[in-house]
Amino acid sequence: MSTASNIKTTEKVVTRDNVQGITKPAMKRVMRRAQVERVNGLVFEELRGILQSMLKNVLRDMFVIVENSRRKTAMLSDFYTLAELRGTPLTIGINKDLKTTKTLKLVRSFDVTVANSKRKRKPGKVAQQEIRKAQKSEYVGLVIPRKNFSRLVKEVAQDFSEDIRIREDLLAVLQSFVEQRLVELCNTSRLLAQHDGDRNTLLIKDLQLARSLSSDWTLV
């Protein structure tokens, strides 16, 4: 009697569409760091696509280094080696004493603004307050929720390798690197918008132009 029917087959679950976990408030916090006051609603979806493309470029090249070392785990040294080969200066840093609970507390408190006040405010007043709050020294931590970013990284990583694992410290540094690149891109887009008729509203064409003018290999 055949025992093939008694053998249980296990398939690895492939998660998709985790880029939607990068919420609008999270991307809004990134843009506030770039001093962006107003933004078109279609920009959020464009930023999601740029973020996903950046992760693909980084993970693809980093996994080549990992496989060349005959390892199954991606470490910080792999990312540093990739940055050195690409000539990318790393000015990022992660405070090891920063707890996840504190990070989430900062993220949630950022969304609480004075918009609930009954007093009327001039247009752009709340945006200016959020920009100043985002650029304070105590708010220099990660602005995208770590779990959502981790799910997105694992989804993108499945396109290149299903066996390579990514360490938690590498995820934190990778998130800080990506957020920094997004802030720089949004800042360039803001300057282009101001040059185009002195606009304060960020549009998709500003992001696309800034991306085409950038020499950053992660934005290719």
C-alpha positions as CSV (number, residue, x, y, z in Angstrom):
1,M,0.0,0.0,0.0
2,S,1.4,3.4,-1.0
3,T,2.1,5.8,1.8
4,A,2.2,8.8,-0.5
5,S,-1.2,9.9,0.8
6,N,0.2,10.0,4.4
7,I,3.0,12.4,3.5
8,K,2.1,16.0,4.3
9,T,3.5,18.6,2.0
10,T,4.3,22.1,3.4
11,E,4.5,25.1,1.2
12,K,6.1,28.4,2.2
13,V,3.6,31.2,2.4
14,V,4.5,34.1,0.2
15,T,3.1,37.4,1.4
16,R,2.2,40.1,-1.0
17,D,1.1,43.7,-1.2
18,N,2.8,44.6,2.1
19,V,3.8,47.9,0.6
20,Q,0.3,49.1,1.6
21,G,1.4,48.8,5.2
22,I,3.6,51.8,4.6
23,T,0.8,54.1,5.6
24,K,0.1,57.7,4.6
25,P,0.9,59.1,8.1
26,A,4.3,57.4,8.0
27,M,5.1,58.8,4.6
28,K,3.8,62.2,5.7
29,R,6.3,62.1,8.6
30,V,9.1,61.5,6.1
31,M,8.0,64.4,4.0
32,R,7.7,66.7,7.0
33,R,11.4,66.0,7.7
34,A,12.0,67.3,4.1
35,Q,10.1,70.5,5.0
36,V,7.2,69.6,2.6
37,E,4.1,71.6,3.6
38,R,1.5,70.4,1.1
39,V,1.4,67.2,-1.0
40,N,-0.9,65.9,-3.8
41,G,-2.8,62.7,-2.8
42,L,-1.3,60.7,-5.7
43,V,2.2,61.2,-4.3
44,F,1.8,58.7,-1.6
45,E,1.4,55.8,-4.0
46,E,4.3,57.1,-6.0
47,L,6.5,57.1,-2.9
48,R,5.4,53.5,-2.1
49,G,6.6,52.4,-5.5
50,I,9.9,54.3,-5.0
51,L,10.4,52.7,-1.6
52,Q,9.8,49.2,-3.0
53,S,12.2,49.8,-5.9
54,M,14.9,51.0,-3.5
55,L,14.6,47.8,-1.5
56,K,14.8,45.7,-4.6
57,N,18.1,47.4,-5.7
58,V,19.6,47.0,-2.3
59,L,18.6,43.5,-1.5
60,R,19.4,42.2,-5.0
61,D,23.0,43.3,-4.7
62,M,23.4,42.5,-1.1
63,F,22.2,38.9,-1.6
64,V,24.9,38.4,-4.2
65,I,27.5,39.2,-1.6
66,V,25.8,36.9,0.9
67,E,25.7,34.0,-1.6
68,N,29.3,34.6,-2.6
69,S,30.2,34.2,1.1
70,R,28.3,30.9,1.2
71,R,26.1,32.0,4.0
72,K,22.3,31.9,4.6
73,T,22.1,35.0,6.8
74,A,22.5,38.6,5.7
75,M,24.5,40.6,8.2
76,L,25.5,44.2,8.8
77,S,28.9,43.6,7.3
78,D,27.2,42.7,4.0
79,F,25.4,46.0,3.8
80,Y,28.5,48.0,4.7
81,T,30.5,46.1,2.0
82,L,27.8,46.9,-0.5
83,A,27.8,50.6,0.5
84,E,31.6,50.7,0.2
85,L,31.5,49.1,-3.3
86,R,28.8,51.5,-4.4
87,G,30.7,54.5,-3.0
88,T,27.7,55.4,-0.8
89,P,28.6,57.4,2.4
90,L,26.8,56.1,5.4
91,T,25.8,58.8,7.9
92,I,23.2,56.8,9.6
93,G,23.2,55.4,13.1
94,I,20.9,53.4,15.4
95,N,20.7,54.1,19.1
96,K,20.9,50.6,20.6
97,D,19.3,51.9,23.8
98,L,16.2,53.0,22.0
99,K,13.4,50.6,22.8
100,T,10.7,49.7,20.4
101,T,8.0,50.9,22.8
102,K,9.6,54.3,22.9
103,T,9.9,54.4,19.1
104,L,6.2,53.6,18.7
105,K,5.4,56.2,21.3
106,L,7.3,58.8,19.3
107,V,5.6,57.7,16.1
108,R,2.1,57.9,17.6
109,S,2.7,61.2,19.4
110,F,3.8,62.8,16.1
111,D,0.3,62.3,14.6
112,V,-1.3,64.2,17.5
113,T,-1.4,67.8,16.3
114,V,-3.2,70.9,17.5
115,A,-5.7,70.6,14.6
116,N,-8.4,69.7,17.1
117,S,-8.3,73.1,18.6
118,K,-11.4,75.3,18.1
119,R,-9.2,78.3,17.2
120,K,-8.9,78.9,13.5
121,R,-5.3,78.8,12.1
122,K,-3.8,80.2,9.0
123,P,-3.2,77.8,6.1
124,G,0.1,76.0,6.5
125,K,0.3,76.8,10.3
126,V,-0.2,73.2,11.4
127,A,2.2,72.0,8.7
128,Q,4.9,74.3,9.9
129,Q,4.4,73.0,13.5
130,E,4.7,69.4,12.3
131,I,7.9,70.2,10.4
132,R,9.5,71.8,13.4
133,K,8.4,68.9,15.5
134,A,9.8,66.4,13.0
135,Q,13.2,68.1,13.0
136,K,13.7,68.1,16.8
137,S,16.5,66.1,18.1
138,E,14.2,63.7,20.0
139,Y,12.4,62.8,16.8
140,V,15.4,61.6,14.8
141,G,14.5,58.0,15.2
142,L,12.6,55.8,12.7
143,V,9.3,57.1,11.5
144,I,8.0,54.1,9.6
145,P,6.6,51.3,11.9
146,R,9.2,48.6,12.2
147,K,6.8,45.7,11.7
148,N,5.4,47.1,8.5
149,F,8.8,47.8,7.1
150,S,10.0,44.3,8.1
151,R,7.1,42.6,6.3
152,L,7.8,44.6,3.2
153,V,11.5,43.7,3.2
154,K,10.7,40.0,3.6
155,E,8.3,40.2,0.7
156,V,10.8,41.9,-1.6
157,A,13.5,39.4,-0.4
158,Q,11.4,36.5,-1.6
159,D,11.8,37.6,-5.2
160,F,15.6,37.0,-5.0
161,S,16.0,34.2,-2.4
162,E,13.7,32.2,-0.1
163,D,16.5,30.8,2.0
164,I,18.5,33.9,3.1
165,R,17.5,35.3,6.5
166,I,17.9,38.9,7.5
167,R,19.1,39.8,11.0
168,E,17.2,42.3,13.1
169,D,20.1,44.8,13.4
170,L,20.4,44.8,9.6
171,L,16.7,45.6,9.3
172,A,17.1,48.6,11.6
173,V,20.0,50.0,9.7
174,L,18.4,49.3,6.3
175,Q,15.3,51.1,7.4
176,S,17.3,54.1,8.6
177,F,19.2,54.2,5.3
178,V,16.0,54.0,3.2
179,E,14.2,56.7,5.2
180,Q,17.2,59.0,4.8
181,R,17.2,58.5,1.0
182,L,13.5,59.2,0.9
183,V,13.9,62.4,2.9
184,E,16.7,63.6,0.5
185,L,14.5,62.7,-2.5
186,C,11.5,64.6,-1.1
187,N,13.7,67.6,-0.3
188,T,15.0,67.8,-3.8
189,S,11.4,67.4,-5.1
190,R,10.4,70.3,-2.8
191,L,13.1,72.6,-4.3
192,L,12.0,71.6,-7.8
193,A,8.4,72.5,-7.0
194,Q,9.4,75.9,-5.6
195,H,11.4,76.5,-8.8
196,D,8.3,75.6,-10.9
197,G,6.1,78.6,-10.3
198,D,6.9,78.9,-6.6
199,R,4.6,76.0,-5.7
200,N,4.2,74.6,-2.2
201,T,2.4,71.5,-3.3
202,L,4.4,68.5,-4.1
203,L,3.3,66.7,-7.2
204,I,4.2,63.3,-8.8
205,K,6.2,65.0,-11.6
206,D,8.5,66.6,-9.0
207,L,9.3,63.2,-7.6
208,Q,9.9,61.8,-11.0
209,L,12.2,64.6,-12.1
210,A,14.1,64.5,-8.8
211,R,14.6,60.7,-9.3
212,S,15.8,61.1,-12.9
213,L,18.3,63.8,-11.8
214,S,19.6,61.8,-8.9
215,S,22.9,59.8,-9.2
216,D,21.9,57.5,-6.3
217,W,22.1,53.9,-7.5
218,T,19.2,52.9,-5.2
219,L,16.8,55.1,-7.3
220,V,17.7,53.6,-10.7
